[in-house]
Amino acid sequence: MKILITSDWYLPTINGVVNSVTVLKDELIKEGHEVEIVTLSPTIHSYKVGNVTYIGSLSVKRIYPEARLRSRIARDFISDIINWKPDVIHSQCEFSTFTIATKVARATSAPIIHTYHTVYEDYSHYFLPSVTLAHHAVSAFSKFISKHVDCLIAPTEKIRELLLSYKIRTDIRVVPSGIDLSLFTREHSRAELSELKESLGIPENNKVILNIGRIAKEKNIDEIIRAVGALKRRDVTLLLVGDGPYRPELEKLTRDTDAGVVFAGMIPHNVIGLYYRLGDIFVSASTSETQGLTYDEALASGLPCLCRKDRCIDGVIVNDYNGWQFESFEEFLSKLSELLSDEEKLKTLGKNAKLTGEKFGTKYFAGSMIEIYKDVAAKKAAKQKKKVS
């Protein structure tokens, strides 16, 4: 099949959408499919490198950090995609590249499958002051998107239920995004881990509480910092891997609470497995996840997970099996203290975490998507044939 993937974000940007797109692209190519990607250029200029077309764009970070909007249509580049005649279009974002996806779909009659990656209501504080207004706006926007696609992909049952609450009637399938297990199952030597600890300024014998992801207000990382400060233990370090607009506030909070925190910043994705291996416990207080790929990565790395209760991880993080889903700051602090004091329990939870993580491989993800591509394409072709006759 010829598969066009459109996404506002792509490499070298690192986030959940990009990880999902690159994993899917690689697996589709391995299976013998042709894949083209359309994304936004980091500049106003459009260009193509290999099978990736970059469309000129402008930064609109005042609306949302890291956001960009297409600056020009780049007709020649879009014409090339249309002439390529994709069998299926898989859209990953709802803004600039979505309009390109619909343009190509109209010209080629290819069906659009769209993955709903983002719970926009959790990000509404960037552009809307009212929760009620945000719900209605997001509902209307999601309905608009759904009317232009043939199938919606929800990474979790939580997202499917959210879409249904918006009264969306489009075909919805639940397909968890896959992860490249090889990045998280590779063994690392004690020397590698010691060298990384030293480079980050973490004492050799300290336990490491790990959080990986975007440093933004909706991630509730301040709750984690306060808990680490409340532990009052110098043999524990919170390692934050990633960056974002909320970092200055969190650095101030770190100083105010006297918590042992290391901000590692952004790191290349190909070495992320080493950072997971450095951790003893993976923690998250976020409720804005659609799937929580970092949870899956942590589990695959053999890390017990201590995360705020969320529908997206029901059946994934199981209490006292591979971690714990907490519901309050007090419960979080209590479980964190308990795990840090029980080496044997940490080992048992870690072994179970690894078994859980094995379920999130890329082959199942890509295989599921290929079946959906074929099914949706066949149904659309049948509809068009029926119209003609």
N, C-alpha and C positions, 0 to 999 in steps of 0.2 A: 504493500500500500504506500501511497504518497501522503505523508502526514505533515501538515503545517502546524507548528506550535507558535502561538503569539503570547508575548509577555512583556510588560513594562519594565521588568527587571531581568537582568541576565548577568553572567560573569563579566567583570570581576566582582560585582556586588555579591555579598554573601547574606542570604536570608532564607527562610523556609521555602518561599516560592522558587527561588533560584535552585536550591538543592533538589526540590521535587522535579523541576524541569530538566536539570542535567542528568539526574538518575533515569528519568523516563526516556530522554533522548538517547542515552547510551545503550539502554536495553533494547529499544526499538531498532536501533542500527544493528545490534548484535543479532537480532532476529531476522535481519534481511530487509527491513523496511527503509524507504527513503524518507529522510527528515529534513525539513527546512525550518529555521527559526526566524521570526521577526521580533525585534525588540527595539528599545529606544537607545539612541546614541548618547554618550555622555557630553556631546557638544551639539551645536546647531547643524552640523554637517552629517549627511547620510552617506553610508558606505557599506560594502559587503566584505566579509572575511569568511572564506570557506562556505559553510552552509548557514551562516548567520548574517542576516540583513539588519543593519543598525539605522534607524530612522531619526533624523535630526530632531533635537528636543531642547526645551528650556527648563531650568530649575524653577520649581514653585514651592520651595521649602517653607515659605510663609504659611502655606495652606497645610502642609504636612511634611515633616522632615524626610529628606531623601526623595520626595516626589518630583516627577518630571512630567511635562506635557509636550506632545508632539508639536514642533514648530512649523513643519511644512509637510505636505502630503507625499513628496518624493515619488511622483507618478511613475518614473521609469523603473524604479525598484519594485513598486507594487505591481506594475504591468508584467514584470518578469515572473513574479510569484503567480499571477493569474495565468500566464502562459504555461507555467509549470503544471497547472491543473491538479491541485491536491485532491485526494479522495476524501479526506477528512481534515477539518480544522479544529485544533484543540486550543481554546483560549484559556489563559491563566490569570488575566487581569481585566478589570472592568472599565478601564479608562482609555488612554490613547490607542493602545494596540487592539483594543476590542473593536474600535471603529474600523480599523484595518481588516480585522477578521470578518466583519459583516460585509465590507466592500468586496473582499475576495469571494465570500460565500455567494453574494448576489451574482457575481460575474461567472462563477463556476458551478453553481448549484450544489456545492459541497456542504454537507451538514456541519454545524458548529456544536462541539461538545465543550462545555465551559466548567472549569473547576472553581468552586466558591471557596477561596482560601481564607478570606478575612471576615471576621465578625466586626462589621463597621461600627456597630453601636458601642463597642468597647474603645473606639478611637474618636468618638464624637466630640470629646472635650477639645480637640484641636480646632474644630470649626463651628460647633453648635453649643450654646449654653444650656439648653433644656433637654433633659432626658426624654420627655414625652415627644418633643419636636424631633429629636434624633431618631426615635423609633419609627415615627411616621415617615420621615425622610428616607431612612434606610429601607423601610418596607416598600415604598414607592419606587425607589431606585432599583431594588432587587427584582421587583416585578417587571420593570422596564427591561432589564437585562434578560430575564427569563423569556420574554416574548420574542427575543431575537435569536434564541438558541434552540437546538433540537433535543438537548439533554444536559442536565446539570449533574456535576459530580460533587458529592459531599464527602469530605475526608473522614467524617465520623457521623454516627447516628445523631449526635448533638446538633450538628449543622443541618442534617436533613430535617429534624424537628423544627429548627429555627426557620428554615425556608418554608416549611408547611405553615408555620404560624403567620407568615406574610401572605398567606392565601395563594401561593404559587402553585400552578397546575401543571407545569412542565414536568416531563419525565425526570425523576431524581434517582440516581444510583449512588450507593455508598461504597467508596473505594479508598482505603487508607493509603497515603503516599508511602512509597518504599524508601529504604535507606541502603546504602552500600555497606553491607556488613563487614567487608574486608577492612574498612577504615577503623572499625571498632573492635575487631577480634584479634588483630595483630598483637603479638606479645612485644613488650618493650623491656629493655634491660634495666636493671637497677641503676646502672651508671647513667642511662638516658634520663631517667626520672629524677635522679639526684642533680644532674646538670641543669635540668629545667627548673627545679625548685630553687637552686642557687641563683639562676638568672632572674627569677621573679622575686628574690629576696624572702623566700619562705624557709624558715628553719627546717633542717633535715628531718627532725622527728615530729614535726607538727602534723596533726590530722588536718586534711583539706576538705572543706565544705565547698562544693562547686556549683556555680550557676553559669550557664552558657546561653547567650541570646542578646537581643537588643536591649539597651539600657534606656527604657522609656517609662513614663509614669504609670501606664497601665500594667506594667509587669510587677508592680508592688515589691520591688527589690528593697525598698526602705524597711519593710517588715522583716526581711531576712537580716539586714544589718543590725536592726534593733535587737533581734534575738541573739545574734552573735555577741553583741555588746553586753547583753544581760547575762550571758554565760560566765563572763569575767574569767575566761581561761586563756592564758598566754600560749598554750600548746595547741590552739585551734586557729586556723586561718581560713577566711572566706575568700575564695578566688572567683572574681567576676571576669568572664571572658566575653568580650563584645564591646560595643560602644553605642552611643546614642545621645539624644538631647538632654536626658535627665542626669547625665554623669556629674556635672558640677554640683547639683544639689545633693547627690549621694556622697560625693567626696566631702562635702561640708558635714553631712550627717555622720560620716565615719569619724571625723575629728571630734564632733560633739559627743558621740557615744563611746569613744575610745575603743572601738571595735577593731579587731585585726583583719583588715581587708586589703586585698591586692587587686588593682584594676589592671588586667592584662591587655585590654584594648582588643582591636580586631586581629585575628590571626588567619593564615591561609587554611582553607578547608582541608587540604590534603594532610595537615598535621594535627587536625582536631582530635584524632584518636589518642594522641600522646597526652593531651590535656585531660581528657576523660580518665585516662589511667592514673593520672596524678591525684584524682579525687578519691575520697573515702565515702562520701555521701553526696548525691545530687539533690539540690533543693530548688524549689520554685514556689512562689506565692502568687503566680499569675492566674487570672481567670479569663484572659483574653485569647486563649489558644483555640484554634480550630481543630488541630490534631495533637500538637505538641511533639513535633519531630525530635526535639532535644531529649524528651523523656525516652523515646524509643532508642535513641543513640546511647543514652546513659545506661539503659537496661542491657543493650547489646554489649556494652563495655563491662558489664558485671558490676554496675554501681547501684546500690540500694537507692530508691527515690523517696524523698520526703516532699510531697507536693500538696498544694491546696486542692481540696475536693472539687472536682469538675467532671461534668458529664462526658467530656471528651476522653477521659482516662478510665472510665468505668470498665472493669474487666481487664485493664492493662496494669495499673498499679493496684495490687491487692494487699490489704492490710495484713501485716505480720507474715507475708509470704515473700514479697520482693521490695517492700517499702511500706509507706503509709500515706493516706490522704487525710490531711488535717483540716479542721473547720474553724479554728480560732488561733489567735496568737499564743494563748496559753498552752493549747494542745501541741502546737508546733514546737514551742520551747521545751516542753516536757519530753516529747519524742526525740528531739534532737539531742538533748542531754542524755537520754536513755541509750540511744544508739552509740554515741561517742564513748560511753562507759562500758559497753558490752562488745568486746572484740569478737567473740564467738558468734553472737547474733549477727553482727555485720557480715561475717564470712558466709553464714547460711543464707542471709538475704541476698548477698552478692551472687551466690551460685544460682539461686532461683531467678534473679534478675537476668542473668545471662541466658537461661533457658527461655524466658519470656521474649527476650530481644531477638532470638533466632526466627521468630514468626514474622519479622518485618523486612524480609529480604526483598530485593528489587525484582526478582523474577516473577513473583506472584503479582506484584503491582503492575508490571508491564503486561503480563499475560491477561490480567483482568481488563486493562484498558484496551488491548487489542480486540478482545471479544466484544466490548462495548462499541468500539469503532465499527466493526463489521456489522453488528446488529443495527445500530443507528443508521449507518449508510444504506443498508438493505431496506430498512423501513422507509427512508426518505425517497429512495429510488422507486419503491412500489407506489408511494403516494403520487410522485410526479408522473409515473406511467398511467396511473388511474385518472389523473387530471387530463392527460393528453387524449386518452381513449373516451 
